Amino acid sequence: MPQKAAALEKDLRIRYPGRSFRVYPGDCNETIGQVLADLGGWRWAPTFVFADQQAAEIHWETLKKISAFRDGKTKAEIWLLTSPSMVAKGVAGTNGEAFARRVDTLYGTPDWRRIQLARDHDIISAEEYRDEMVNLQRWRLEQDLGYVMTARIPMRMPSGLPIYDMVFATDHPVGNKIMTDLYRKAAEREPRMRQEAKAKAKDKRSRDAGLDTLFDLPATSIPVESLAWDPTDSWDPATRSWWHQEPDFPA
């Protein structure tokens, strides 16, 4: 919003004098064209875009413009917040169909409705719904926008309850190293990530030894440096048996 954008720019210029930046008021989906045009002189430079949203505010066309921005062999990297739980909540609300059309715009396709239909009919669980919704985002970034690699980092509450996911899209050959570094830094702040890493390490030790470990190690005993990023591949969503059910696609 213009007033908040003006206040933000004023505050940043006071705190960071001499830094080169610009604040654009308005809807990023409408201003992205001007933003990228203004950055035209830096199309050669590595570019990182944080696409922040609550549920379904970012348009697929915005991500498409970002992916086409750079000159050279690699595209701009995208760090996208994805929240299937917020999508499920919005679809179930009083303005469900209007919200669903926003989700169509986020994914650039109504195909996510196949996943929603499977969940509505209890064909898939809530956790599977979340996995499939995040995967569809990754699959389209790879197949439709041509990103070589995408990765997913789930963000959870201390109780382990999932909140949202971060999806990273990159063409750079060291993308996996970038994700490992990001994961390690996040683990320094997030005890739950240490706990998950500890459980994975314990399972691996047990499998390698052919037995279960007798004593458990506290998560804090695992050095942060040993926490490795554990990437998973995306999959073709159309391979799911329920995918070909026909939801009510918008006209």
Buried (B, 14 or more C-beta within 10 A) or exposed (E): EEEEEEEEBEEEEEEEEEEEEEBBEEEBBEBBEEBBEEBEEEEEEEBEBEBEBEBBBBBBEBBEBBBEBBEEEBBBBBBBBBBBBBBBEBBEEEEEEEBBBBBBBBBBBBBBBBBBBBBBEEBBEEEBBBBBBBBBBBBBBBEBBEBEBBBBBBBBEEEEEBEBBBBBBBBBEEBBEBBBEBBBEBBEEBEBBBBBBBEEBBEEEEEEEEEEEEEEEEBEEBEBEEBEBEBEEBBEBEEBEBBEEEBEEEE
